[in-house]
Amino acid sequence: MTNSEIKNEAKTILSNLQGKNQLFLLPILLSIITLYISFYYQYNNMTLLDFFVPLPVYFFYTLFIISVSFVMLDVVKNQKLNVRFSDNTYVFSSHIFWKLLSVLVLKGLILSFFYLLSTFGLLIIISSFRLLLSGNLILAPVLIVVSSLITTKAVIKLVQQYYSYSISTLVFYTQLESGNYEGPSKVLVASRELMNGNKLRLFLLDLSFIGWHFLTIFSFGLVYIYLLPYQTTARLIFYRNITKNS
């Protein structure tokens, strides 16, 4: 399917789905809150304590959107015809929560390595330019070139790894429901294998929503009411399609 076909199917599914507004209510509210938190910290000086304040919001947003994704995956597979508000709490079940958390932690550790590598390279670039401005015309240019190459490669690798594991929670749900779950490492391996040859396709699908994300800023987050169900469903259709073809 093309991206246009995926997005059209997503709109069709949502238009016929009873209870979608209740299902997406909490993720939408938390999305708007996180946007306001970002605005606040952009125009105010952050202390170390302030850095930790939004973490619970991000954590619960992640859990609620994963719950919604699991439920909506059944919808796009025609295994569920209607949804309700209580479906938001699906991942909080004891037999799911700790297993899911182990997948998220392992994924986070892998991505953190490449994020730190990219950040380290960026800091070297900044330091190199300061060295250049101080009058060092021999070492500084060399450091700028080398650190720029390393940082560029690290950022590209970070994006690749992000998309390699971007469907890991859906793979986890699929394995859990089929009785094939064997641990977080197997989930990430399966996610990476499924995304071989598909990372660019998902990147382009996400990129096609970029205009909507700009609108969320100008609308103070209100566009999330439309965008979050739309993009979530489109990504789930993408996942359904690649698992069919695997």
Secondary structure, DSSP 8 states (H G I E B T S, - for coil): --HHHHHHHHHHHHHT-BTHHHHHHHHHHHHHHHHHHHHHHHSS---HHHHHTTHHHHHHHHHHHHHHHHHHHHHHTTS-SB--GGGGGGGGSHHHHHHHHHHHHHHHHHHHHHHHHHHHHHHHHHHHHHHHHTT--SHHHHHHHHHHHHHHHHHHHHHHHHHHTTTHHHHHHHHHHHT----HHHHHHHHHHHHTTTHHHHHHHHHTTHHHHHHHHHTTTTTHHHHHHHHHHHHHHHHHHHHHH-
